[in-house]
């Protein structure tokens, strides 16, 4: 998790923390939906998770922070799934 450091912009830190919480919430919702048979709903939830991941990645880039490899892999996974089930 990100920690505020001396000289860090508190607003930027708060924005990144908020975006990270959005990712966690989207992951939880998608995980619960995986047990359902409604594939259309799962596709929409994947798109929402990808949007949250992309927003966080963009915010990291604006902050000059590197994108963790695991996060990059997750983004690539959901982009690769696209509209597929």
N, C-alpha and C positions, 0 to 999 in steps of 0.2 A: 504494500500500500504506500501511497505517497505521503511524505511527511514534510511539513513546512520547515524550511531552513532559513537562517538569517539571510536577509537580502532577497528572499523570495517574495513574489507578488502574492499577497493573501487572496486577492480576487481570482487570480489564475488558479491557485491551489484549490479554492472552493469550487471553481468551475470544473476542474478535472475530477475532484472528488464526487461531485454531483453526476457527472457523466459516467463515472465508474459505477455508481449506484444504479444508474439506468441500465447498464449492461447486466449487472447482477440480477435485477428485477426481470429483465427480458429473458435471461437464461432460466430463471425459476419457472416462469410462465411456460416457456417452450418445453422444459423438462416435464412439467405436469401434463401438457398436451400430448406428449409422445405416447402416452398410454391410451389415448383416444383413437378412434378409427377415422376421425375427420381430417383427412390429408390436406384439404383446402385450407383449413384453419391453421394447420401446422406450417404450411407454406407462408402464410401471412405472418405468423409469429417469427419464422426464420428471417423474413424481410425486415421485420421490426428490430430483431436482434442485430442484423447486419447494419442497419441504420445507426443503432446505438454504438456499435463497434467502430464504424466509420467516423462518427462524430467525436469519439474519444481519440481515435488516431489523429484526426485533424487538429484537435486541441493540443495533443502532445507535440505535433509538428510545429504548431505556432509557438509553443513554449520552448522549442529547441531541444526537446527531450527525444531520446530514441524510442522507437516502437519495439516493445519486447517481442522476441521471435515467436513465442507462443500465441500472442495476440495476432501477429501477422498470419500465422498458420490458421487460426480460427477464422479470420476475415477471408482468407483464400478458400477455406472449406465452404463457407456459406455463399461466397460468390460463385464457386464451382457448382454448387447445388442448384443455383438459379431457380427456375420454375419447376424443377423436378421434385418428385415426392421424396 
